Amino acid sequence: MRHSPGPAAVVVHSQHKREWFFRNLVWPDDVLVAKEVHHDSPALDLLYSGTYGDKTRDIKEPGYRWIFGGNSHSLEVRVQSIKRYDDQILSLVRICK
């Protein structure tokens, strides 16, 4: 993720909040990862009803589901999430060009 040529972030969400995230060097400084998983994202089902190791497909979603700030409402992101052992999900979020 650190060496990705495009903007990419890794984020961990619990059912209550964003636990942590890490952005690569080309991620825009004025764009942050959402504090909660959006209700329309497939990742929400994974967070609440998935079991350890389940994952979502790598799909394109509207930017507003995963990011805010900058021009995030006009962007799209590609996201894939996996259920962790501790009832959290880890997601890879990449801003589409």
Biopython code that builds the backbone (N, CA, C, O; Angstrom):
import numpy as np
from Bio.PDB.StructureBuilder import StructureBuilder

atoms = [
    (1, "MET", "N", (0.823, -1.179, 0.000)),
    (1, "MET", "CA", (0.000, 0.000, 0.000)),
    (1, "MET", "C", (0.874, 1.253, 0.000)),
    (1, "MET", "O", (0.578, 2.231, -0.686)),
    (2, "ARG", "N", (1.927, 1.208, 0.760)),
    (2, "ARG", "CA", (2.814, 2.375, 0.813)),
    (2, "ARG", "C", (3.423, 2.692, -0.543)),
    (2, "ARG", "O", (3.694, 3.856, -0.836)),
    (3, "HIS", "N", (3.641, 1.700, -1.362)),
    (3, "HIS", "CA", (4.310, 1.894, -2.642)),
    (3, "HIS", "C", (3.335, 1.982, -3.809)),
    (3, "HIS", "O", (3.756, 2.012, -4.966)),
    (4, "SER", "N", (2.048, 2.023, -3.521)),
    (4, "SER", "CA", (1.045, 2.153, -4.571)),
    (4, "SER", "C", (1.246, 3.478, -5.307)),
    (4, "SER", "O", (1.479, 4.501, -4.663)),
    (5, "PRO", "N", (1.162, 3.485, -6.638)),
    (5, "PRO", "CA", (1.339, 4.735, -7.370)),
    (5, "PRO", "C", (0.154, 5.685, -7.216)),
    (5, "PRO", "O", (0.284, 6.884, -7.460)),
    (6, "GLY", "N", (-1.002, 5.153, -6.814)),
    (6, "GLY", "CA", (-2.194, 5.979, -6.625)),
    (6, "GLY", "C", (-2.516, 6.155, -5.151)),
    (6, "GLY", "O", (-1.961, 5.455, -4.304)),
    (7, "PRO", "N", (-3.415, 7.093, -4.838)),
    (7, "PRO", "CA", (-3.793, 7.332, -3.447)),
    (7, "PRO", "C", (-4.463, 6.099, -2.839)),
    (7, "PRO", "O", (-5.440, 5.587, -3.385)),
    (8, "ALA", "N", (-3.939, 5.628, -1.715)),
    (8, "ALA", "CA", (-4.469, 4.432, -1.056)),
    (8, "ALA", "C", (-4.368, 4.601, 0.455)),
    (8, "ALA", "O", (-3.470, 5.266, 0.971)),
    (9, "ALA", "N", (-5.323, 3.974, 1.147)),
    (9, "ALA", "CA", (-5.335, 4.009, 2.605)),
    (9, "ALA", "C", (-5.791, 2.653, 3.132)),
    (9, "ALA", "O", (-6.565, 1.947, 2.485)),
    (10, "VAL", "N", (-5.302, 2.306, 4.307)),
    (10, "VAL", "CA", (-5.777, 1.150, 5.052)),
    (10, "VAL", "C", (-6.502, 1.707, 6.264)),
    (10, "VAL", "O", (-5.994, 2.599, 6.945)),
    (11, "VAL", "N", (-7.699, 1.176, 6.533)),
    (11, "VAL", "CA", (-8.500, 1.672, 7.659)),
    (11, "VAL", "C", (-9.119, 0.491, 8.395)),
    (11, "VAL", "O", (-9.515, -0.500, 7.781)),
    (12, "VAL", "N", (-9.198, 0.609, 9.716)),
    (12, "VAL", "CA", (-9.869, -0.387, 10.541)),
    (12, "VAL", "C", (-11.046, 0.291, 11.234)),
    (12, "VAL", "O", (-10.898, 1.313, 11.903)),
    (13, "HIS", "N", (-12.230, -0.318, 11.050)),
    (13, "HIS", "CA", (-13.447, 0.161, 11.704)),
    (13, "HIS", "C", (-13.973, -0.893, 12.670)),
    (13, "HIS", "O", (-13.927, -2.091, 12.389)),
    (14, "SER", "N", (-14.471, -0.430, 13.809)),
    (14, "SER", "CA", (-15.260, -1.272, 14.698)),
    (14, "SER", "C", (-16.725, -0.903, 14.461)),
    (14, "SER", "O", (-17.022, -0.075, 13.599)),
    (15, "GLN", "N", (-17.624, -1.499, 15.203)),
    (15, "GLN", "CA", (-19.041, -1.177, 15.031)),
    (15, "GLN", "C", (-19.361, 0.229, 15.524)),
    (15, "GLN", "O", (-20.441, 0.748, 15.243)),
    (16, "HIS", "N", (-18.446, 0.851, 16.250)),
    (16, "HIS", "CA", (-18.729, 2.150, 16.837)),
    (16, "HIS", "C", (-17.919, 3.307, 16.265)),
    (16, "HIS", "O", (-18.325, 4.464, 16.367)),
    (17, "LYS", "N", (-16.765, 2.992, 15.659)),
    (17, "LYS", "CA", (-15.929, 4.099, 15.192)),
    (17, "LYS", "C", (-14.809, 3.595, 14.288)),
    (17, "LYS", "O", (-14.595, 2.393, 14.129)),
    (18, "ARG", "N", (-14.105, 4.562, 13.704)),
    (18, "ARG", "CA", (-12.867, 4.258, 12.985)),
    (18, "ARG", "C", (-11.793, 4.105, 14.048)),
    (18, "ARG", "O", (-11.559, 5.015, 14.843)),
    (19, "GLU", "N", (-11.145, 2.956, 14.056)),
    (19, "GLU", "CA", (-10.114, 2.701, 15.064)),
    (19, "GLU", "C", (-8.792, 3.347, 14.675)),
    (19, "GLU", "O", (-8.144, 3.987, 15.504)),
    (20, "TRP", "N", (-8.394, 3.186, 13.438)),
    (20, "TRP", "CA", (-7.167, 3.808, 12.939)),
    (20, "TRP", "C", (-7.149, 3.747, 11.419)),
    (20, "TRP", "O", (-7.882, 2.968, 10.808)),
    (21, "PHE", "N", (-6.306, 4.574, 10.819)),
    (21, "PHE", "CA", (-6.077, 4.493, 9.372)),
    (21, "PHE", "C", (-4.681, 4.980, 9.067)),
    (21, "PHE", "O", (-4.056, 5.698, 9.848)),
    (22, "PHE", "N", (-4.215, 4.565, 7.904)),
    (22, "PHE", "CA", (-2.896, 4.954, 7.421)),
    (22, "PHE", "C", (-3.025, 5.280, 5.950)),
    (22, "PHE", "O", (-3.607, 4.501, 5.195)),
    (23, "ARG", "N", (-2.492, 6.418, 5.525)),
    (23, "ARG", "CA", (-2.539, 6.852, 4.125)),
    (23, "ARG", "C", (-1.145, 6.789, 3.528)),
    (23, "ARG", "O", (-0.150, 6.981, 4.226)),
    (24, "ASN", "N", (-1.080, 6.513, 2.208)),
    (24, "ASN", "CA", (0.232, 6.541, 1.574)),
    (24, "ASN", "C", (0.612, 7.986, 1.239)),
    (24, "ASN", "O", (-0.166, 8.912, 1.469)),
    (25, "LEU", "N", (1.796, 8.160, 0.703)),
    (25, "LEU", "CA", (2.325, 9.508, 0.487)),
    (25, "LEU", "C", (1.604, 10.303, -0.594)),
    (25, "LEU", "O", (1.675, 11.532, -0.596)),
    (26, "VAL", "N", (0.914, 9.633, -1.511)),
    (26, "VAL", "CA", (0.221, 10.369, -2.572)),
    (26, "VAL", "C", (-1.246, 10.629, -2.245)),
    (26, "VAL", "O", (-1.964, 11.216, -3.055)),
    (27, "TRP", "N", (-1.696, 10.205, -1.079)),
    (27, "TRP", "CA", (-3.066, 10.490, -0.629)),
    (27, "TRP", "C", (-3.182, 11.998, -0.384)),
    (27, "TRP", "O", (-2.300, 12.576, 0.250)),
    (28, "PRO", "N", (-4.247, 12.650, -0.870)),
    (28, "PRO", "CA", (-4.394, 14.104, -0.677)),
    (28, "PRO", "C", (-4.458, 14.482, 0.807)),
    (28, "PRO", "O", (-5.157, 13.836, 1.587)),
    (29, "ASP", "N", (-3.737, 15.515, 1.182)),
    (29, "ASP", "CA", (-3.686, 15.953, 2.577)),
    (29, "ASP", "C", (-5.038, 16.418, 3.109)),
    (29, "ASP", "O", (-5.295, 16.318, 4.309)),
    (30, "ASP", "N", (-5.904, 16.926, 2.234)),
    (30, "ASP", "CA", (-7.192, 17.467, 2.680)),
    (30, "ASP", "C", (-8.325, 16.437, 2.656)),
    (30, "ASP", "O", (-9.487, 16.805, 2.831)),
    (31, "VAL", "N", (-8.012, 15.167, 2.445)),
    (31, "VAL", "CA", (-9.027, 14.103, 2.402)),
    (31, "VAL", "C", (-8.777, 13.128, 3.550)),
    (31, "VAL", "O", (-7.667, 12.625, 3.724)),
    (32, "LEU", "N", (-9.831, 12.870, 4.334)),
    (32, "LEU", "CA", (-9.751, 11.937, 5.449)),
    (32, "LEU", "C", (-10.663, 10.739, 5.197)),
    (32, "LEU", "O", (-11.599, 10.813, 4.401)),
    (33, "VAL", "N", (-10.381, 9.654, 5.877)),
    (33, "VAL", "CA", (-11.207, 8.457, 5.782)),
    (33, "VAL", "C", (-12.392, 8.614, 6.733)),
    (33, "VAL", "O", (-12.235, 9.117, 7.845)),
    (34, "ALA", "N", (-13.571, 8.185, 6.297)),
    (34, "ALA", "CA", (-14.792, 8.325, 7.087)),
    (34, "ALA", "C", (-14.651, 7.696, 8.474)),
    (34, "ALA", "O", (-13.963, 6.691, 8.648)),
    (35, "LYS", "N", (-15.310, 8.303, 9.445)),
    (35, "LYS", "CA", (-15.227, 7.835, 10.822)),
    (35, "LYS", "C", (-16.074, 6.596, 11.085)),
    (35, "LYS", "O", (-15.815, 5.860, 12.037)),
    (36, "GLU", "N", (-17.085, 6.358, 10.250)),
    (36, "GLU", "CA", (-17.947, 5.185, 10.393)),
    (36, "GLU", "C", (-18.162, 4.553, 9.028)),
    (36, "GLU", "O", (-18.007, 5.212, 7.999)),
    (37, "VAL", "N", (-18.518, 3.280, 9.020)),
    (37, "VAL", "CA", (-18.824, 2.589, 7.771)),
    (37, "VAL", "C", (-20.196, 3.053, 7.303)),
    (37, "VAL", "O", (-21.155, 3.035, 8.074)),
    (38, "HIS", "N", (-20.294, 3.465, 6.052)),
    (38, "HIS", "CA", (-21.539, 3.986, 5.487)),
    (38, "HIS", "C", (-22.588, 2.883, 5.390)),
    (38, "HIS", "O", (-22.267, 1.733, 5.091)),
    (39, "HIS", "N", (-23.847, 3.243, 5.647)),
    (39, "HIS", "CA", (-24.925, 2.249, 5.662)),
    (39, "HIS", "C", (-25.203, 1.610, 4.303)),
    (39, "HIS", "O", (-25.821, 0.546, 4.253)),
    (40, "ASP", "N", (-24.772, 2.214, 3.211)),
    (40, "ASP", "CA", (-24.986, 1.642, 1.881)),
    (40, "ASP", "C", (-23.798, 0.815, 1.380)),
    (40, "ASP", "O", (-23.862, 0.239, 0.294)),
    (41, "SER", "N", (-22.735, 0.753, 2.147)),
    (41, "SER", "CA", (-21.554, 0.004, 1.727)),
    (41, "SER", "C", (-21.699, -1.476, 2.087)),
    (41, "SER", "O", (-22.185, -1.799, 3.171)),
    (42, "PRO", "N", (-21.288, -2.370, 1.199)),
    (42, "PRO", "CA", (-21.291, -3.799, 1.533)),
    (42, "PRO", "C", (-20.452, -4.121, 2.774)),
    (42, "PRO", "O", (-20.662, -5.151, 3.414)),
    (43, "ALA", "N", (-19.520, -3.260, 3.106)),
    (43, "ALA", "CA", (-18.677, -3.481, 4.282)),
    (43, "ALA", "C", (-19.487, -3.450, 5.577)),
    (43, "ALA", "O", (-19.073, -4.046, 6.571)),
    (44, "LEU", "N", (-20.626, -2.770, 5.584)),
    (44, "LEU", "CA", (-21.438, -2.708, 6.801)),
    (44, "LEU", "C", (-21.989, -4.086, 7.160)),
    (44, "LEU", "O", (-21.961, -4.480, 8.326)),
    (45, "ASP", "N", (-22.486, -4.817, 6.170)),
    (45, "ASP", "CA", (-22.963, -6.183, 6.438)),
    (45, "ASP", "C", (-21.831, -7.049, 6.964)),
    (45, "ASP", "O", (-22.027, -7.847, 7.881)),
    (46, "LEU", "N", (-20.661, -6.894, 6.392)),
    (46, "LEU", "CA", (-19.503, -7.650, 6.833)),
    (46, "LEU", "C", (-19.167, -7.325, 8.291)),
    (46, "LEU", "O", (-18.864, -8.220, 9.079)),
    (47, "LEU", "N", (-19.223, -6.056, 8.636)),
    (47, "LEU", "CA", (-18.894, -5.618, 9.988)),
    (47, "LEU", "C", (-19.849, -6.221, 11.018)),
    (47, "LEU", "O", (-19.414, -6.671, 12.078)),
    (48, "TYR", "N", (-21.141, -6.233, 10.714)),
    (48, "TYR", "CA", (-22.133, -6.672, 11.697)),
    (48, "TYR", "C", (-22.470, -8.159, 11.636)),
    (48, "TYR", "O", (-22.835, -8.745, 12.655)),
    (49, "SER", "N", (-22.357, -8.776, 10.468)),
    (49, "SER", "CA", (-22.788, -10.175, 10.400)),
    (49, "SER", "C", (-21.753, -11.116, 9.774)),
    (49, "SER", "O", (-22.005, -12.316, 9.660)),
    (50, "GLY", "N", (-20.620, -10.600, 9.377)),
    (50, "GLY", "CA", (-19.586, -11.455, 8.806)),
    (50, "GLY", "C", (-18.861, -12.251, 9.883)),
    (50, "GLY", "O", (-18.929, -11.926, 11.068)),
    (51, "THR", "N", (-18.176, -13.283, 9.456)),
    (51, "THR", "CA", (-17.357, -14.059, 10.383)),
    (51, "THR", "C", (-15.890, -13.881, 9.999)),
    (51, "THR", "O", (-15.576, -13.463, 8.884)),
    (52, "TYR", "N", (-15.013, -14.197, 10.918)),
    (52, "TYR", "CA", (-13.581, -14.017, 10.729)),
    (52, "TYR", "C", (-13.134, -14.564, 9.369)),
    (52, "TYR", "O", (-13.411, -15.715, 9.031)),
    (53, "GLY", "N", (-12.448, -13.734, 8.607)),
    (53, "GLY", "CA", (-11.907, -14.132, 7.307)),
    (53, "GLY", "C", (-12.811, -13.841, 6.130)),
    (53, "GLY", "O", (-12.356, -13.869, 4.987)),
    (54, "ASP", "N", (-14.104, -13.558, 6.383)),
    (54, "ASP", "CA", (-14.982, -13.181, 5.279)),
    (54, "ASP", "C", (-14.485, -11.878, 4.670)),
    (54, "ASP", "O", (-13.885, -11.054, 5.361)),
    (55, "LYS", "N", (-14.732, -11.692, 3.381)),
    (55, "LYS", "CA", (-14.316, -10.442, 2.746)),
    (55, "LYS", "C", (-15.313, -10.031, 1.681)),
    (55, "LYS", "O", (-16.093, -10.842, 1.182)),
    (56, "THR", "N", (-15.266, -8.745, 1.346)),
    (56, "THR", "CA", (-16.085, -8.214, 0.267)),
    (56, "THR", "C", (-15.291, -8.294, -1.027)),
    (56, "THR", "O", (-14.074, -8.476, -1.016)),
    (57, "ARG", "N", (-16.000, -8.154, -2.138)),
    (57, "ARG", "CA", (-15.302, -8.067, -3.416)),
    (57, "ARG", "C", (-14.657, -6.693, -3.526)),
    (57, "ARG", "O", (-15.092, -5.747, -2.869)),
    (58, "ASP", "N", (-13.640, -6.579, -4.339)),
    (58, "ASP", "CA", (-13.005, -5.296, -4.634)),
    (58, "ASP", "C", (-13.943, -4.559, -5.587)),
    (58, "ASP", "O", (-14.024, -4.894, -6.769)),
    (59, "ILE", "N", (-14.650, -3.555, -5.069)),
    (59, "ILE", "CA", (-15.657, -2.863, -5.884)),
    (59, "ILE", "C", (-15.449, -1.355, -5.862)),
    (59, "ILE", "O", (-14.764, -0.804, -5.000)),
    (60, "LYS", "N", (-16.065, -0.715, -6.842)),
    (60, "LYS", "CA", (-16.060, 0.742, -6.924)),
    (60, "LYS", "C", (-17.289, 1.269, -6.185)),
    (60, "LYS", "O", (-18.399, 0.770, -6.371)),
    (61, "GLU", "N", (-17.077, 2.278, -5.350)),
    (61, "GLU", "CA", (-18.158, 2.900, -4.590)),
    (61, "GLU", "C", (-18.027, 4.417, -4.689)),
    (61, "GLU", "O", (-16.942, 4.926, -4.974)),
    (62, "PRO", "N", (-19.129, 5.149, -4.456)),
    (62, "PRO", "CA", (-19.034, 6.612, -4.419)),
    (62, "PRO", "C", (-18.092, 7.048, -3.297)),
    (62, "PRO", "O", (-18.083, 6.462, -2.215)),
    (63, "GLY", "N", (-17.315, 8.065, -3.567)),
    (63, "GLY", "CA", (-16.335, 8.527, -2.592)),
    (63, "GLY", "C", (-16.931, 8.921, -1.258)),
    (63, "GLY", "O", (-16.309, 8.703, -0.219)),
    (64, "TYR", "N", (-18.145, 9.508, -1.261)),
    (64, "TYR", "CA", (-18.724, 9.995, -0.012)),
    (64, "TYR", "C", (-18.966, 8.882, 1.009)),
    (64, "TYR", "O", (-19.144, 9.167, 2.193)),
    (65, "ARG", "N", (-18.976, 7.629, 0.574)),
    (65, "ARG", "CA", (-19.159, 6.524, 1.516)),
    (65, "ARG", "C", (-17.906, 6.283, 2.363)),
    (65, "ARG", "O", (-18.001, 5.770, 3.478)),
    (66, "TRP", "N", (-16.753, 6.647, 1.846)),
    (66, "TRP", "CA", (-15.496, 6.294, 2.505)),
    (66, "TRP", "C", (-14.592, 7.466, 2.855)),
    (66, "TRP", "O", (-13.738, 7.344, 3.734)),
    (67, "ILE", "N", (-14.764, 8.597, 2.187)),
    (67, "ILE", "CA", (-13.851, 9.719, 2.402)),
    (67, "ILE", "C", (-14.629, 11.016, 2.538)),
    (67, "ILE", "O", (-15.771, 11.119, 2.090)),
    (68, "PHE", "N", (-13.997, 12.010, 3.164)),
    (68, "PHE", "CA", (-14.579, 13.342, 3.237)),
    (68, "PHE", "C", (-13.463, 14.370, 3.185)),
    (68, "PHE", "O", (-12.299, 14.084, 3.466)),
    (69, "GLY", "N", (-13.869, 15.587, 2.810)),
    (69, "GLY", "CA", (-12.901, 16.663, 2.638)),
    (69, "GLY", "C", (-12.510, 16.778, 1.183)),
    (69, "GLY", "O", (-12.822, 15.906, 0.372)),
    (70, "GLY", "N", (-11.834, 17.844, 0.861)),
    (70, "GLY", "CA", (-11.411, 18.050, -0.530)),
    (70, "GLY", "C", (-12.601, 17.989, -1.464)),
    (70, "GLY", "O", (-13.653, 18.555, -1.167)),
    (71, "ASN", "N", (-12.449, 17.314, -2.581)),
    (71, "ASN", "CA", (-13.548, 17.155, -3.541)),
    (71, "ASN", "C", (-14.088, 15.726, -3.505)),
    (71, "ASN", "O", (-14.409, 15.156, -4.547)),
    (72, "SER", "N", (-14.189, 15.149, -2.312)),
    (72, "SER", "CA", (-14.542, 13.737, -2.154)),
    (72, "SER", "C", (-15.908, 13.381, -2.725)),
    (72, "SER", "O", (-16.116, 12.236, -3.127)),
    (73, "HIS", "N", (-16.849, 14.326, -2.775)),
    (73, "HIS", "CA", (-18.179, 14.019, -3.311)),
    (73, "HIS", "C", (-18.152, 13.775, -4.817)),
    (73, "HIS", "O", (-19.077, 13.173, -5.363)),
    (74, "SER", "N", (-17.125, 14.225, -5.476)),
    (74, "SER", "CA", (-17.036, 14.006, -6.922)),
    (74, "SER", "C", (-16.105, 12.837, -7.268)),
    (74, "SER", "O", (-15.887, 12.554, -8.447)),
    (75, "LEU", "N", (-15.563, 12.164, -6.268)),
    (75, "LEU", "CA", (-14.622, 11.070, -6.502)),
    (75, "LEU", "C", (-15.288, 9.710, -6.317)),
    (75, "LEU", "O", (-16.336, 9.588, -5.684)),
    (76, "GLU", "N", (-14.652, 8.704, -6.884)),
    (76, "GLU", "CA", (-15.028, 7.321, -6.632)),
    (76, "GLU", "C", (-13.834, 6.622, -5.995)),
    (76, "GLU", "O", (-12.685, 7.014, -6.194)),
    (77, "VAL", "N", (-14.128, 5.590, -5.234)),
    (77, "VAL", "CA", (-13.079, 4.811, -4.600)),
    (77, "VAL", "C", (-13.279, 3.334, -4.913)),
    (77, "VAL", "O", (-14.394, 2.892, -5.190)),
    (78, "ARG", "N", (-12.200, 2.586, -4.866)),
    (78, "ARG", "CA", (-12.270, 1.122, -4.927)),
    (78, "ARG", "C", (-11.968, 0.634, -3.517)),
    (78, "ARG", "O", (-11.024, 1.095, -2.876)),
    (79, "VAL", "N", (-12.787, -0.308, -3.040)),
    (79, "VAL", "CA", (-12.673, -0.758, -1.660)),
    (79, "VAL", "C", (-12.800, -2.272, -1.588)),
    (79, "VAL", "O", (-13.612, -2.876, -2.289)),
    (80, "GLN", "N", (-11.992, -2.870, -0.736)),
    (80, "GLN", "CA", (-12.166, -4.263, -0.363)),
    (80, "GLN", "C", (-11.926, -4.355, 1.137)),
    (80, "GLN", "O", (-10.976, -3.779, 1.666)),
    (81, "SER", "N", (-12.812, -5.097, 1.817)),
    (81, "SER", "CA", (-12.739, -5.223, 3.273)),
    (81, "SER", "C", (-12.661, -6.687, 3.674)),
    (81, "SER", "O", (-13.138, -7.572, 2.963)),
    (82, "ILE", "N", (-12.050, -6.922, 4.826)),
    (82, "ILE", "CA", (-11.971, -8.275, 5.385)),
    (82, "ILE", "C", (-12.307, -8.198, 6.866)),
    (82, "ILE", "O", (-11.915, -7.258, 7.558)),
    (83, "LYS", "N", (-13.042, -9.206, 7.343)),
    (83, "LYS", "CA", (-13.418, -9.272, 8.762)),
    (83, "LYS", "C", (-12.232, -9.778, 9.567)),
    (83, "LYS", "O", (-11.648, -10.814, 9.250)),
    (84, "ARG", "N", (-11.880, -9.034, 10.613)),
    (84, "ARG", "CA", (-10.780, -9.409, 11.492)),
    (84, "ARG", "C", (-11.279, -10.281, 12.632)),
    (84, "ARG", "O", (-12.484, -10.456, 12.811)),
    (85, "TYR", "N", (-10.367, -10.814, 13.383)),
    (85, "TYR", "CA", (-10.676, -11.691, 14.511)),
    (85, "TYR", "C", (-11.369, -10.972, 15.661)),
    (85, "TYR", "O", (-11.995, -11.625, 16.495)),
    (86, "ASP", "N", (-11.276, -9.662, 15.730)),
    (86, "ASP", "CA", (-11.745, -8.891, 16.876)),
    (86, "ASP", "C", (-13.024, -8.100, 16.584)),
    (86, "ASP", "O", (-13.233, -7.026, 17.150)),
    (87, "ASP", "N", (-13.876, -8.627, 15.704)),
    (87, "ASP", "CA", (-15.134, -7.968, 15.320)),
    (87, "ASP", "C", (-14.912, -6.583, 14.720)),
    (87, "ASP", "O", (-15.740, -5.686, 14.875)),
    (88, "GLN", "N", (-13.802, -6.426, 14.046)),
    (88, "GLN", "CA", (-13.520, -5.221, 13.293)),
    (88, "GLN", "C", (-13.317, -5.621, 11.837)),
    (88, "GLN", "O", (-13.125, -6.797, 11.529)),
    (89, "ILE", "N", (-13.362, -4.637, 10.949)),
    (89, "ILE", "CA", (-13.014, -4.884, 9.551)),
    (89, "ILE", "C", (-11.820, -4.031, 9.175)),
    (89, "ILE", "O", (-11.666, -2.909, 9.658)),
    (90, "LEU", "N", (-10.984, -4.568, 8.317)),
    (90, "LEU", "CA", (-9.856, -3.845, 7.740)),
    (90, "LEU", "C", (-10.189, -3.635, 6.271)),
    (90, "LEU", "O", (-10.533, -4.582, 5.563)),
    (91, "SER", "N", (-10.085, -2.390, 5.818)),
    (91, "SER", "CA", (-10.441, -2.059, 4.440)),
    (91, "SER", "C", (-9.283, -1.371, 3.745)),
    (91, "SER", "O", (-8.574, -0.557, 4.336)),
    (92, "LEU", "N", (-9.107, -1.711, 2.489)),
    (92, "LEU", "CA", (-8.171, -1.020, 1.617)),
    (92, "LEU", "C", (-8.999, -0.098, 0.745)),
    (92, "LEU", "O", (-9.873, -0.554, 0.007)),
    (93, "VAL", "N", (-8.732, 1.196, 0.825)),
    (93, "VAL", "CA", (-9.483, 2.214, 0.093)),
    (93, "VAL", "C", (-8.527, 2.901, -0.874)),
    (93, "VAL", "O", (-7.491, 3.428, -0.469)),
    (94, "ARG", "N", (-8.886, 2.890, -2.156)),
    (94, "ARG", "CA", (-8.059, 3.544, -3.178)),
    (94, "ARG", "C", (-8.903, 4.549, -3.949)),
    (94, "ARG", "O", (-9.991, 4.215, -4.418)),
    (95, "ILE", "N", (-8.419, 5.749, -4.081)),
    (95, "ILE", "CA", (-9.121, 6.786, -4.839)),
    (95, "ILE", "C", (-8.916, 6.514, -6.328)),
    (95, "ILE", "O", (-7.786, 6.361, -6.794)),
    (96, "CYS", "N", (-10.030, 6.456, -7.069)),
    (96, "CYS", "CA", (-9.969, 6.212, -8.516)),
    (96, "CYS", "C", (-9.579, 7.483, -9.233)),
    (96, "CYS", "O", (-9.913, 8.588, -8.805)),
    (97, "LYS", "N", (-8.863, 7.308, -10.338)),
    (97, "LYS", "CA", (-8.472, 8.473, -11.155)),
    (97, "LYS", "C", (-9.340, 8.556, -12.366)),
    (97, "LYS", "O", (-9.176, 9.463, -13.182)),
]
sb = StructureBuilder()
sb.init_structure("model")
sb.init_model(0)
sb.init_chain("A")
sb.init_seg("    ")
for serial, (resi, resn, name, xyz) in enumerate(atoms, 1):
    if name == "N":
        sb.init_residue(resn, " ", resi, " ")
    sb.init_atom(name, np.array(xyz, "f"), 0.0, 1.0, " ", f" {name:<3s}", serial, name[0])
structure = sb.get_structure()
